[in-house]
Each structure stands twice: as C-alpha cells, then as structure tokens.
Amino acid sequence: MTSEPWPAGSYEDFPEGQTLRYVQEAVLGLFTLASILALRLIVKSRMQSSWQASPASTGMRMRRLLAWGLLLASLSRCLSLIVEMTIQDGRFDACLQELSPDQLRWLTDLIQLLPCMAFLSAFSIVVLFWAQLHYTATIVPLPLLDCLVVCINIVSYLMVMTMAASTFWLGAYARLRIYMGCFIGVLDASIAMLLMYYGVIVALELAESARKRQPGKWLTARVVVISALCPLGLLAGAGCSLSSSFWPRSELASPLWSVMSEWLPAVSVLLVLSPATGQVSSGLRSPTDSLDDSTDSEAPLLSDSGIATSRTPAGAPGENWKQLYPPLPSSPA
C-alpha cells in the first residue's frame, strides 16, 4: 500500500483500510495511555510540592515541565490520529472537496509530521536536564543553556512552517514529506546522540556518590534506562523518517513508527519519573521518585523539596564551636 490517497467510497470497504483502522485505533489507545501517565505525573508532582515547606526546586520544575511537554505531545498525536481517521472516512469531504489529491496528501503529511516536532521538543527538555546536571556537578556555570534550548526549538518550528508554506505556495506538495522527513530525522539523531552522551556522563558521575549516599535508590539505573531507551527509539525513528523521505512508504508504517520513536521513549520517561503511590500524601520519598535523591552537588536540580542541605556541623547539646581563623577586616567607609 503506497502513499496515494484512498479511492472514493467508504474507507473500511478495502481490506487494507480495515487493517490500518485497527492499527490506528490501537495506537490511539497507547497515546491516550501516555497522556494519562503524563497527567498523573503532573498531578502527583503538584501534590508532592504542596506538602513541602519551601517552593519546588529546579529539579521538580523540570519534571513538571517535561510532563507538560509529553502531555501536549501525546495529545497532539491523538488529535492527529483522530483527524487522519476522519479524513479517511470521508467526513470532511464537504470541507476538503476543493483540494486536489496532491493537496490532500500534503495536508495528511503535515498532520502526521507535526506531532513529531512536539515530541522532539519534549525530549529536548531531557537533554537540558542531563546537561544542567552534568555542568552543575562539574561546577561549570552555563546561565544561557535554557535560552539556547528554547531558541533551537523556536528556530526548528520556524523552519517547519517555512517548509510547509513554501511547498504549498510553489505547488510542490510531494516535497513536504521529503523535506520534513529529512529534517525530523536529523533532529531525531541529534537528540538521541545528546541524550546518550549526557546520560552516560551523568550515570558515571553519579554512580559512586549515589551508591554511598543514597543506597537502594537505583538512581544510576534510572538514568541508564532513560539514556538507553530514548536514544534507541529516536534513532529508529530517524531511520524511518529518512527512509520514508526517499522510498515509497506503507500507510501502516506511520502509526507503527510513532509507537517506536515517540510512545516508547515517552512512556519509559514517564514511568521512571513517576513517584510511587502513597508516598505523596505521607511526604516520604520513594526509590522510584524522579531522580530527586542525589548527592550534594546535584541537590539544587534533583531535590523535590527544594530545601538546601544544611552545611552547618551539628554537635552534641551544649557543645560550642570556636572560630579558628581571624575575621576579615571590614572595608573602610
């Protein structure tokens, strides 16, 4: 089955259409599940931060931001599948009757590919989190790292808008999938490499200190899971994007490709970052809490409570501490 538009008539009148409809409905259910997991993580993160005595730390804010990104991306994929199935059923024929088959193919390609950008934006937050964690541990300040990631995302969306507008105005409708497929494939591969690079570095940096200071928390294992599953899914998606840009693709490949390159990495991240049930209301932190238990250098990024670890030495009751070095002279007025 090629990428040509479906013939006139009921979509389910064709055997291939029935098989594709079952696959699309199954994929829609999977992304609905991912949306529920993301919403659950958002709600539990808010409940957990409300039990703390201080504002949420940077790590908690990053977790909520990632959950919002994955929620919006999953909802966009669900909406894309619903619109695509509605077009295939012919329910939009009255609105789309003025479009030629090539223009309809252009519209379908755009609907299928836009959610890919939403997932890439969400996974870029994971890259930002790993990078911040690494540079915080090595005491390398990069105050503009957040702005750099935001600017890259904005430029990427502007390029997608430019490709969509130029191909439509120039009448090169079939070129949209080629251009966007190559662009998304390069972005997939780039984010996969960055996730793997920073993930390995963070896992190595936290391995010794996490084993000594946070035994039984599986911090390094959680970092490895995210740094392995996400790059594998993104690399597979990059290969599918690049190959479908130059060779005829099957309609069944699109939903299966989205499961492999979007759903699997998103669900793995959501499951690893989800706090355990029952720990939120009690105010306790669980071994599955989202990378919040770390060493002193990573506390500003990973702590849930946002309370800085006290460096004041604690002594026995009645024990006095004496300053052993002279105080600094005060500067003259």
Backbone torsions as a table, in degrees:
resi	resn	phi	psi	omega
1	MET	NA	121.9	-175.1
2	THR	-93.5	-173.2	-176.9
3	SER	-88.5	12.0	179.0
4	GLU	-70.3	150.1	178.3
5	PRO	-61.4	153.1	-178.5
6	TRP	-72.5	147.3	179.2
7	PRO	-65.0	168.4	179.9
8	ALA	-66.9	153.6	-179.5
9	GLY	114.8	-179.5	-179.4
10	SER	-66.5	135.8	-177.1
11	TYR	-63.1	-36.2	-176.4
12	GLU	-82.6	3.0	175.1
13	ASP	-72.5	-16.9	-177.1
14	PHE	-102.3	135.3	-179.5
15	PRO	-56.7	-40.8	178.8
16	GLU	-64.2	-35.2	179.2
17	GLY	-66.4	-35.9	178.0
18	GLN	-66.3	-43.5	178.4
19	THR	-63.1	-43.4	179.4
20	LEU	-64.2	-37.5	179.6
21	ARG	-64.3	-40.6	177.1
22	TYR	-62.6	-42.2	179.6
23	VAL	-65.3	-43.4	179.9
24	GLN	-63.2	-40.2	179.2
25	GLU	-66.9	-38.3	177.0
26	ALA	-65.4	-42.7	178.5
27	VAL	-65.3	-38.3	176.3
28	LEU	-60.2	-40.0	176.3
29	GLY	-64.7	-38.4	178.9
30	LEU	-64.5	-43.8	-179.4
31	PHE	-73.1	-27.2	171.9
32	THR	-64.5	-40.8	175.3
33	LEU	-61.4	-41.8	177.5
34	ALA	-62.7	-37.9	177.4
35	SER	-64.2	-40.2	179.2
36	ILE	-65.3	-41.6	178.2
37	LEU	-63.1	-41.2	178.9
38	ALA	-65.7	-42.5	178.4
39	LEU	-64.9	-38.2	177.4
40	ARG	-63.0	-41.3	178.8
41	LEU	-65.3	-38.4	178.4
42	ILE	-63.5	-46.6	-178.2
43	VAL	-64.0	-44.9	-178.3
44	LYS	-68.6	-34.0	177.2
45	SER	-65.4	-40.3	177.9
46	ARG	-66.5	-42.0	179.0
47	MET	-64.6	-40.1	-179.3
48	GLN	-66.1	-42.7	179.8
49	SER	-68.9	-27.0	179.4
50	SER	-70.8	-20.8	178.7
51	TRP	-85.5	-7.4	-177.5
52	GLN	-88.3	158.3	-177.5
53	ALA	-87.2	-9.0	-178.4
54	SER	-132.2	166.0	179.2
55	PRO	-60.9	159.5	-179.8
56	ALA	-63.8	146.6	-179.7
57	SER	-79.4	178.2	177.6
58	THR	-62.8	-37.9	178.4
59	GLY	-61.3	-42.3	178.2
60	MET	-65.8	-40.6	178.9
61	ARG	-65.9	-38.7	177.6
62	MET	-65.3	-38.0	178.7
63	ARG	-64.5	-43.8	179.1
64	ARG	-66.8	-38.9	178.0
65	LEU	-63.0	-41.5	177.4
66	LEU	-64.9	-41.0	179.0
67	ALA	-63.7	-40.7	176.5
68	TRP	-63.7	-41.2	178.9
69	GLY	-62.8	-43.7	178.7
70	LEU	-69.8	-33.0	176.5
71	LEU	-64.3	-48.8	180.0
72	LEU	-64.8	-38.7	179.0
73	ALA	-66.1	-42.9	179.1
74	SER	-65.3	-40.2	177.6
75	LEU	-65.8	-36.5	177.8
76	SER	-65.8	-37.1	176.6
77	ARG	-68.1	-39.1	176.6
78	CYS	-62.0	-44.8	178.8
79	LEU	-63.7	-39.0	178.4
80	SER	-61.6	-43.3	179.5
81	LEU	-66.4	-39.8	179.8
82	ILE	-65.3	-44.9	179.1
83	VAL	-64.9	-40.4	179.8
84	GLU	-63.6	-43.5	178.6
85	MET	-66.6	-35.4	178.6
86	THR	-66.4	-40.4	176.8
87	ILE	-65.1	-41.1	-179.9
88	GLN	-64.7	-32.0	177.8
89	ASP	-75.8	-11.0	179.7
90	GLY	82.7	15.8	-178.5
91	ARG	-76.7	-15.4	177.9
92	PHE	-104.3	17.2	-176.8
93	ASP	-61.1	-35.5	-179.4
94	ALA	-65.8	-34.2	-179.4
95	CYS	-83.7	-29.0	-173.8
96	LEU	-106.7	12.2	-176.0
97	GLN	-66.7	-22.8	179.4
98	GLU	-82.8	-8.4	179.6
99	LEU	-85.2	139.7	174.6
100	SER	-76.6	165.0	176.9
101	PRO	-56.2	-37.1	178.1
102	ASP	-67.3	-40.3	177.1
103	GLN	-66.5	-37.1	176.7
104	LEU	-65.5	-38.1	176.1
105	ARG	-64.5	-39.5	177.1
106	TRP	-61.3	-44.5	179.6
107	LEU	-64.3	-41.1	179.0
108	THR	-65.4	-41.2	177.3
109	ASP	-62.0	-41.6	179.8
110	LEU	-64.7	-40.8	179.2
111	ILE	-64.6	-37.4	-179.4
112	GLN	-73.0	-32.5	-171.0
113	LEU	-93.5	-23.8	-177.7
114	LEU	-61.2	-41.9	177.3
115	PRO	-60.4	-24.6	176.9
116	CYS	-59.8	-38.6	178.7
117	MET	-66.5	-36.0	178.6
118	ALA	-64.5	-41.5	177.9
119	PHE	-68.0	-37.6	177.6
120	LEU	-63.5	-37.4	176.5
121	SER	-64.0	-39.9	178.7
122	ALA	-65.7	-42.7	179.8
123	PHE	-70.2	-24.4	174.8
124	SER	-65.8	-24.8	175.2
125	ILE	-67.3	-36.8	176.1
126	VAL	-64.2	-41.7	176.4
127	VAL	-60.4	-44.0	178.3
128	LEU	-61.6	-40.6	179.7
129	PHE	-63.7	-47.3	178.4
130	TRP	-61.9	-42.4	-178.8
131	ALA	-64.4	-44.2	178.0
132	GLN	-61.4	-41.3	179.4
133	LEU	-63.3	-42.3	-179.8
134	HIS	-66.1	-47.8	-176.6
135	TYR	-72.6	-26.0	173.5
136	THR	-70.4	-41.0	179.5
137	ALA	-65.6	-33.7	-179.9
138	THR	-92.8	6.0	177.2
139	ILE	56.5	49.4	175.9
140	VAL	-116.8	103.4	-177.6
141	PRO	-73.6	128.3	175.3
142	LEU	-130.9	79.3	-174.4
143	PRO	-67.1	-21.0	-177.0
144	LEU	-98.2	12.0	-178.6
145	LEU	-65.2	-40.7	177.5
146	ASP	-60.9	-45.5	-179.6
147	CYS	-63.3	-36.1	179.5
148	LEU	-63.5	-44.4	179.8
149	VAL	-65.1	-41.4	178.8
150	VAL	-63.3	-43.9	-179.5
151	CYS	-64.2	-39.2	178.4
152	ILE	-63.9	-40.1	177.9
153	ASN	-65.0	-41.7	-179.7
154	ILE	-64.4	-44.3	179.1
155	VAL	-62.8	-38.0	179.6
156	SER	-63.9	-44.0	178.9
157	TYR	-66.8	-36.5	177.0
158	LEU	-64.7	-37.8	177.6
159	MET	-66.3	-38.3	177.2
160	VAL	-64.8	-43.2	177.6
161	MET	-62.4	-38.9	178.4
162	THR	-64.7	-43.1	178.9
163	MET	-63.7	-42.1	-179.2
164	ALA	-66.1	-45.3	-178.0
165	ALA	-67.7	-41.9	-176.7
166	SER	-68.2	-42.0	179.4
167	THR	-66.4	-32.8	179.6
168	PHE	-73.7	-45.6	-178.1
169	TRP	-67.6	-34.4	179.9
170	LEU	-85.3	-5.3	179.7
171	GLY	75.7	13.0	178.5
172	ALA	-92.5	65.4	-171.5
173	TYR	-65.4	-36.7	-178.9
174	ALA	-71.3	-16.4	-178.9
175	ARG	-77.1	-17.2	-176.5
176	LEU	-60.8	-47.4	-179.5
177	ARG	-65.2	-34.2	178.9
178	ILE	-65.8	-49.2	-177.0
179	TYR	-67.3	-49.8	-177.9
180	MET	-68.5	-34.7	177.9
181	GLY	-63.2	-44.0	177.2
182	CYS	-65.3	-42.8	-178.5
183	PHE	-64.6	-46.2	179.5
184	ILE	-66.7	-36.4	177.7
185	GLY	-63.3	-41.0	177.0
186	VAL	-65.6	-41.3	178.1
187	LEU	-64.9	-41.2	177.1
188	ASP	-57.7	-49.0	-178.4
189	ALA	-65.2	-38.7	-179.1
190	SER	-65.5	-46.9	-179.8
191	ILE	-66.7	-35.4	177.5
192	ALA	-62.6	-44.1	179.6
193	MET	-64.8	-41.4	179.2
194	LEU	-67.1	-40.1	177.3
195	LEU	-61.9	-43.4	-179.4
196	MET	-67.7	-41.6	-177.7
197	TYR	-64.3	-55.9	-178.2
198	TYR	-69.1	-31.2	177.8
199	GLY	-63.9	-43.8	178.5
200	VAL	-64.6	-42.2	-179.9
201	ILE	-63.1	-45.5	-179.7
202	VAL	-64.5	-41.1	179.5
203	ALA	-62.2	-41.1	178.8
204	LEU	-68.2	-38.2	-179.5
205	GLU	-69.6	-33.8	-176.5
206	LEU	-91.4	-11.8	-171.7
207	ALA	-58.6	-53.7	-175.6
208	GLU	-70.7	-47.9	-176.4
209	SER	-68.0	-37.0	179.4
210	ALA	-68.4	-35.3	178.9
211	ARG	-68.1	-33.2	-178.8
212	LYS	-83.0	-43.7	-171.8
213	ARG	-94.3	-28.9	-178.0
214	GLN	-129.4	63.9	-179.5
215	PRO	-68.1	143.3	177.7
216	GLY	80.8	1.1	-178.8
217	LYS	-89.7	-13.7	177.4
218	TRP	57.7	36.3	-178.5
219	LEU	-64.1	-48.5	-178.9
220	THR	-64.6	-38.2	179.9
221	ALA	-63.6	-38.2	179.2
222	ARG	-67.9	-37.9	176.7
223	VAL	-64.0	-41.1	-178.9
224	VAL	-65.7	-39.4	-179.2
225	VAL	-61.3	-48.1	179.8
226	ILE	-66.0	-41.0	-176.5
227	SER	-74.8	-10.3	177.7
228	ALA	-101.5	-49.5	-175.6
229	LEU	-69.5	-43.1	-178.4
230	CYS	-63.0	-50.3	178.1
231	PRO	-62.2	-36.0	179.2
232	LEU	-63.9	-44.7	178.4
233	GLY	-65.2	-40.8	-179.9
234	LEU	-68.5	-37.2	177.1
235	LEU	-67.1	-39.1	175.7
236	ALA	-64.3	-40.1	176.5
237	GLY	-65.6	-34.9	176.8
238	ALA	-64.1	-41.5	177.5
239	GLY	-64.0	-40.3	178.1
240	CYS	-66.5	-40.0	-179.6
241	SER	-64.0	-45.8	-178.2
242	LEU	-69.0	-38.5	-179.1
243	SER	-70.8	-39.0	-179.3
244	SER	-71.7	-13.4	178.9
245	SER	-77.2	-22.0	-174.1
246	PHE	-120.4	-17.9	-179.7
247	TRP	-121.4	152.4	178.5
248	PRO	-57.9	135.9	-175.9
249	ARG	-111.1	157.2	174.7
250	SER	-90.9	145.5	177.2
251	GLU	-63.9	-29.3	177.8
252	LEU	-70.2	-20.3	-176.8
253	ALA	-70.3	-32.1	-175.3
254	SER	-64.2	-52.4	178.4
255	PRO	-65.8	-36.6	178.6
256	LEU	-68.4	-35.1	176.7
257	TRP	-64.6	-40.2	179.5
258	SER	-66.1	-34.2	176.8
259	VAL	-65.1	-43.2	-175.8
260	MET	-71.9	-43.0	-172.1
261	SER	-96.8	-12.8	-176.8
262	GLU	-122.4	-54.1	-173.6
263	TRP	-68.0	-47.2	-177.8
264	LEU	-61.4	-49.5	176.6
265	PRO	-63.5	-39.3	-178.0
266	ALA	-64.9	-45.2	-178.8
267	VAL	-67.6	-37.8	177.8
268	SER	-62.2	-41.0	177.9
269	VAL	-65.8	-45.0	-177.8
270	LEU	-64.5	-39.7	180.0
271	LEU	-69.7	-38.1	179.3
272	VAL	-69.4	-35.7	-176.1
273	LEU	-87.3	-8.4	-175.7
274	SER	-76.0	130.2	175.0
275	PRO	-72.5	154.5	-179.0
276	ALA	-71.0	147.2	178.5
277	THR	-67.0	136.6	178.9
278	GLY	95.9	-17.4	179.6
279	GLN	-85.5	-21.0	-176.9
280	VAL	-69.3	-49.3	-176.4
281	SER	-69.7	-29.0	-179.4
282	SER	-84.6	-10.2	179.3
283	GLY	78.7	6.9	-179.8
284	LEU	-91.1	154.7	178.1
285	ARG	-103.4	137.9	-173.9
286	SER	-106.2	164.8	177.4
287	PRO	-63.6	-21.7	-179.9
288	THR	-95.4	8.0	179.0
289	ASP	-68.3	151.9	-162.4
290	SER	-74.5	81.7	171.6
291	LEU	53.3	39.6	-175.6
292	ASP	-100.6	-15.0	-179.0
293	ASP	-100.0	110.6	-176.4
294	SER	-141.6	-173.9	179.0
295	THR	-80.0	176.8	-174.3
296	ASP	-60.0	-39.0	-175.9
297	SER	-69.4	-25.0	-178.4
298	GLU	-98.1	-1.2	-175.0
299	ALA	-56.4	-42.5	179.5
300	PRO	-60.1	-25.3	-178.9
301	LEU	-94.1	-32.2	-168.7
302	LEU	-110.0	-10.6	-176.9
303	SER	-73.8	138.2	177.1
304	ASP	-78.1	-36.6	-172.4
305	SER	-79.7	-23.9	-177.6
306	GLY	76.5	7.1	179.7
307	ILE	-90.5	122.0	-178.6
308	ALA	-68.8	142.5	178.3
309	THR	-69.5	129.1	-176.6
310	SER	-71.6	136.7	178.1
311	ARG	-102.3	0.8	-178.3
312	THR	-74.3	125.0	-179.0
313	PRO	-67.0	136.7	-179.4
314	ALA	-99.9	131.8	179.3
315	GLY	-121.1	-179.2	-179.9
316	ALA	-72.5	159.4	178.9
317	PRO	-59.7	134.3	179.3
318	GLY	85.5	-1.7	-179.1
319	GLU	-87.9	129.3	-177.6
320	ASN	-102.5	146.9	177.1
321	TRP	-107.3	133.4	-176.2
322	LYS	-112.7	135.2	178.7
323	GLN	-76.3	124.9	-174.4
324	LEU	-95.1	-7.7	-178.7
325	TYR	-124.6	149.4	-176.6
326	PRO	-67.9	148.9	178.5
327	PRO	-69.6	154.1	179.7
328	LEU	-68.7	139.2	178.8
329	PRO	-66.8	140.7	178.9
330	SER	-74.8	141.7	-179.4
331	SER	-72.1	143.7	179.6
332	PRO	-66.1	145.0	179.7
333	ALA	-67.0	NA	NA
